[in-house]
Amino acid sequence: MNIPESIKEIIQNLKNQDNRCTHLPVFCIQRKRRDFGYTEECSDNFIWMIDGEEADEEEIAACEKWDDNEQPKGAWKQYYLERWETVQACFTEKGAEDYIRADGHNLGETRVYVNSGYRNRETEAIRDFLLSLD
């Protein structure tokens, strides 16, 4: 069987990578997301909004000096919670790093998070097949 070089590289990475003490690791590329619409009681995170637009650095400095009685019309705090959203999954850490290099500029803040493919028969079968090719 003629195995493409790209598949050989994946096989070598599967054999040699740090699996993070995880059975059947799946390297997930995640980006940080902000979910807006929360109240002050639900979140300590906020951005300043002025006339429907996020305030710039100069406006933020001015906003920080206001109290609730002095706040100008059209300015308010928009509260949010942060979460990590998986945008891609890879067999190898190198695959995850390559993806971030290729498309990370579209994702904002990213990280590689390792999930497990435990009891995922498809992931296990494909991984076992790849490792059998060497």
C-alpha positions as CSV (number, residue, x, y, z in Angstrom):
1,M,0.0,0.0,0.0
2,N,1.3,3.4,-1.0
3,I,0.8,5.7,2.1
4,P,0.8,9.4,1.4
5,E,3.5,11.4,3.2
6,S,0.8,13.5,5.0
7,I,-0.6,10.3,6.5
8,K,2.8,9.1,7.5
9,E,3.4,12.4,9.3
10,I,0.1,12.0,11.2
11,I,1.1,8.4,12.2
12,Q,4.5,9.6,13.5
13,N,2.9,12.4,15.4
14,L,0.4,10.0,16.9
15,K,3.2,7.8,18.1
16,N,5.5,10.5,19.5
17,Q,3.3,13.2,20.9
18,D,2.5,13.9,24.5
19,N,-1.1,12.6,25.0
20,R,-1.5,14.6,28.2
21,C,-2.2,11.4,30.2
22,T,-5.4,11.0,28.1
23,H,-6.7,7.9,26.4
24,L,-7.5,8.6,22.8
25,P,-6.7,12.4,23.0
26,V,-8.5,14.7,20.6
27,F,-6.8,18.1,20.4
28,C,-9.5,20.8,20.2
29,I,-8.8,24.3,19.0
30,Q,-11.0,26.6,21.1
31,R,-11.6,30.3,20.9
32,K,-12.8,32.6,23.7
33,R,-16.3,33.9,23.2
34,R,-18.2,36.6,25.1
35,D,-21.9,36.1,25.7
36,F,-23.6,39.4,26.4
37,G,-26.9,40.2,28.1
38,Y,-26.1,39.5,31.7
39,T,-26.7,41.7,34.6
40,E,-24.3,43.1,37.2
41,E,-25.5,40.5,39.6
42,C,-24.5,37.6,37.3
43,S,-21.1,38.9,36.1
44,D,-18.2,41.1,37.0
45,N,-17.1,41.4,33.4
46,F,-18.3,44.4,31.4
47,I,-17.4,46.7,28.5
48,W,-18.5,50.3,28.3
49,M,-20.9,51.1,25.4
50,I,-21.5,54.7,24.1
51,D,-24.3,55.2,21.7
52,G,-24.3,51.5,20.7
53,E,-20.6,51.2,20.1
54,E,-17.9,49.8,22.3
55,A,-15.9,52.6,24.0
56,D,-12.3,53.2,22.9
57,E,-9.5,53.6,25.4
58,E,-10.0,57.4,25.9
59,E,-13.7,57.0,26.4
60,I,-13.1,54.1,28.8
61,A,-10.8,56.3,30.9
62,A,-13.6,58.9,31.0
63,C,-16.2,56.3,31.9
64,E,-14.3,55.1,34.8
65,K,-14.5,58.6,36.4
66,W,-18.3,58.7,36.2
67,D,-20.6,57.6,38.9
68,D,-24.2,56.4,38.2
69,N,-25.5,59.9,38.6
70,E,-23.0,61.5,36.2
71,Q,-23.1,58.9,33.5
72,P,-23.8,60.7,30.2
73,K,-26.8,59.9,28.1
74,G,-26.0,57.0,25.7
75,A,-23.4,55.3,27.9
76,W,-23.8,52.1,29.8
77,K,-22.0,49.0,31.0
78,Q,-22.7,45.8,28.9
79,Y,-22.1,42.7,31.1
80,Y,-20.9,39.4,29.7
81,L,-19.6,36.0,30.6
82,E,-16.7,34.3,28.8
83,R,-16.6,30.7,27.6
84,W,-14.4,28.6,25.4
85,E,-16.0,27.3,22.1
86,T,-14.5,24.4,20.2
87,V,-14.0,25.3,16.5
88,Q,-12.0,22.4,15.3
89,A,-10.7,19.0,16.5
90,C,-7.5,17.2,15.4
91,F,-5.9,13.8,15.9
92,T,-2.5,15.4,16.8
93,E,-1.2,18.4,18.7
94,K,0.8,19.4,15.6
95,G,-2.4,19.4,13.6
96,A,-4.0,21.7,16.1
97,E,-0.9,24.0,16.0
98,D,-0.9,24.0,12.2
99,Y,-4.6,24.9,12.2
100,I,-4.0,27.9,14.5
101,R,-1.1,29.1,12.4
102,A,-3.3,28.9,9.3
103,D,-6.6,30.3,10.6
104,G,-5.9,31.7,14.1
105,H,-6.1,35.3,12.8
106,N,-9.8,34.7,12.3
107,L,-10.4,33.3,15.8
108,G,-9.2,35.8,18.3
109,E,-7.8,34.4,21.5
110,T,-7.3,30.6,21.1
111,R,-6.1,27.6,23.1
112,V,-5.6,23.9,22.5
113,Y,-7.6,21.8,24.9
114,V,-7.4,18.0,25.0
115,N,-10.6,16.1,25.2
116,S,-10.8,12.3,25.2
117,G,-12.2,10.1,22.5
118,Y,-12.9,7.4,25.2
119,R,-15.7,5.1,24.1
120,N,-15.9,6.9,20.7
121,R,-15.6,3.8,18.5
122,E,-15.1,5.9,15.3
123,T,-12.2,7.8,16.8
124,E,-10.7,4.7,18.2
125,A,-11.1,2.7,14.9
126,I,-9.5,5.4,12.8
127,R,-6.6,5.9,15.2
128,D,-6.0,2.2,15.4
129,F,-6.1,1.9,11.6
130,L,-3.6,4.8,11.2
131,L,-1.2,3.2,13.7
132,S,-1.5,-0.2,11.9
133,L,-0.2,1.3,8.7
134,D,3.3,1.9,10.0
